[in-house]
Amino acid sequence: MATMTTNNMRKASNVLGKRCEDTKKNMKAKMKRAGCETYKTVSVIVPRPYDSGDDVLTIGYQGEMFYFLRGQKAEMPEPVAEIGMNCGLL
């Protein structure tokens, strides 16, 4: 059984942080790969639940994964935000 050490947690957090940056930087390309070339962008504040230690919100849309930092304002495609709202994540 694997044990999460502080070092492992830092590495995982670092990887997810890079994925958040990648999502922000390559949003248009990710949406195009998901089959949605035209979309509206909405501004939302990604909540940080009190009972969760997760720093990153992950939402999947048409085979593409989108990563957003919790507790911060994010610009996200409307279809992705809709999934988050329907699931009670936003």
Phi, psi and omega in degrees: 000130182280140178251134178278113176265169178301321180295316178297320180295322178296318179297316179297317179296321178297316180297314180294324176299319178294324178293324176297315178298317179297319178299313181297317184289324187246031185303313182297317180294320179296317180293323177296317178296332179278358177089019182230091183278331178243131182199158174270150176254135178241150179259123181226154172261120181279113184290154175248107181297145180292330185266010183236141176266004182291130176265348187231135173263128179246128178230130177262137178218115177051042177088356177254141179256134180242134184239132181225139178288134179284151178080011181228161175282138181223144172264121180223154178300144182304318179298324179290317178297322179298319177298314179300320179290317180296331180271358180078019181270338180242000000 
